[in-house]
C-alpha cells in the first residue's frame, strides 16, 4: 500500500523524449495543413488554400516557440 504513494521522477532525457513525441505531432499537423492548403490553391480556391497554408505556418511558429521555451527552461 505504501508503494502506491511513491511517484517515479523522469530523467531529463526521458522528459525530452516525451516532449519530442508530442511536438512531432505539431510538425505533422502543420505539414498536413500546408499540403492540404497547397492542394486547395491549385485545385479549388486560392483564398481558402492560403488560409490553410497560413494556419500550418502558425502551427510551425507555435512549435518553434514551445521548443525555444523548453530549451530555456532546461538551462
Wavefront OBJ file of the C-alpha trace (Angstrom):
o trace
v 0.000 0.000 0.000
v 2.862 2.411 0.763
v 4.318 1.787 -2.680
v 1.170 3.281 -4.242
v 2.053 6.753 -2.912
v 5.558 6.775 -4.387
v 5.901 8.647 -7.683
v 8.704 7.999 -10.103
v 10.554 11.061 -11.404
v 11.594 11.089 -15.041
v 15.142 11.877 -16.005
v 15.780 14.863 -18.232
v 16.470 12.606 -21.217
v 13.155 10.783 -20.673
v 11.308 14.102 -20.420
v 12.985 15.262 -23.631
v 11.990 12.048 -25.428
v 8.353 12.512 -24.396
v 8.481 16.172 -25.473
v 9.842 15.107 -28.871
v 6.953 12.677 -29.331
v 4.376 15.341 -28.515
v 5.978 18.092 -30.582
v 6.367 15.720 -33.522
v 2.566 15.766 -33.761
v 2.697 19.562 -34.185
v 5.059 19.093 -37.126
v 2.814 16.506 -38.785
v -0.271 18.671 -38.273
v 1.445 21.770 -39.704
v 2.800 19.836 -42.682
v -0.588 18.268 -43.400
v -2.352 21.643 -43.263
v 0.203 23.267 -45.542
v -0.024 20.367 -48.011
v -3.816 20.484 -47.999
v -3.660 24.249 -48.497
v -1.270 23.893 -51.434
v -3.559 21.300 -52.986
v -6.554 23.631 -52.470
v -4.694 26.539 -54.086
v -4.040 24.503 -57.235
v -7.388 22.705 -57.483
v -10.061 24.921 -55.967
v -9.955 28.328 -54.320
v -6.828 30.425 -53.796
v -8.090 32.257 -50.695
v -9.160 29.165 -48.732
v -5.907 27.440 -49.677
v -3.892 30.376 -48.400
v -5.811 30.321 -45.103
v -4.838 26.667 -44.653
v -1.209 27.393 -45.539
v -1.114 30.281 -43.066
v -2.671 28.078 -40.382
v 0.054 25.493 -40.978
v 2.694 28.231 -40.756
v 1.157 29.401 -37.462
v 1.434 25.870 -36.086
v 5.114 25.802 -37.093
v 5.700 29.133 -35.323
v 3.906 27.789 -32.241
v 6.101 24.683 -32.412
v 9.262 26.799 -32.568
v 8.130 28.902 -29.596
v 7.442 25.805 -27.500
v 10.828 24.280 -28.345
v 12.692 27.505 -27.526
v 10.812 27.873 -24.237
v 11.590 24.282 -23.233
v 15.277 24.657 -24.017
v 15.419 27.872 -21.990
v 13.779 26.098 -19.053
v 16.371 23.315 -19.222
v 19.226 25.821 -18.949
l 1 2 3 4 5 6 7 8 9 10 11 12 13 14 15 16 17 18 19 20 21 22 23 24 25 26 27 28 29 30 31 32 33 34 35 36 37 38 39 40 41 42 43 44 45 46 47 48 49 50 51 52 53 54 55 56 57 58 59 60 61 62 63 64 65 66 67 68 69 70 71 72 73 74 75
